[in-house]
């Protein structure tokens, strides 16, 4: 089960219809909470997301609209008796703010702090890249390892079933049959989270080829001067980022309170990203991860209904 739950879509100032930032990514057994602004705990209740589902919290930076919801969420997790470890990722230069927020939270959960100070991997499949904002800010990218999709008709023809299939996945070769002969390559899914930033290399690296890109679009193209001044993206710049990166779906968010209707921002982004599905996020909206890409270079062909997904990477099978 993979989906993004939008908890809030406002930037600095919330509105009658938009809560401060907050995004919950359900990714198989993991629950990643990104940038919990004020009111995130209540938005989770409205969205039907249990705080006990959170396994990892990722902060892009320590401006209030991206982290003031942290004590409430952590306290709720303590109240609910969450027993599993909870990993908190944040820029190392935000250490004082993060420690202050954690210090006013109810104790009792196994919270593990993971400050980062540069590009790279921060957990299995999770990377960060620096963005360009007024304080140190990092975006996140989640990557599933590539795997292979088994073709049941080919397995049948090869006489493989039951435990032999498991062995084939583990060892790549069983009873004279190579895994390659009965499967096709399958690209892992990718998700990127690009918050407060001016256009920059880090944003482009994060967005490269992702199925789902969440990108801030604080300002309309008509207010490009403000975007430059405060180091934010306009909607058109977010569209250009998604289009040039080859993203499948772009979710625009982090809207300035000056825009009641953000349909114009979606149109501006869409005009710069012809091949991309563009959504202007609404509070409490759910966005499923787009389907996996089919590799054009895969040799054997079979109908979609005949396929069985598997994974040869470290995250196990599905
Ligand atoms: Zn912000």
Boltz pocket constraint, residues with backbone or C-beta under 6 A from the ligand:
constraints:
  - pocket:
      binder: B
      contacts: [[A, 11], [A, 12], [A, 63], [A, 65], [A, 66], [A, 196], [A, 254]]
      max_distance: 6.0
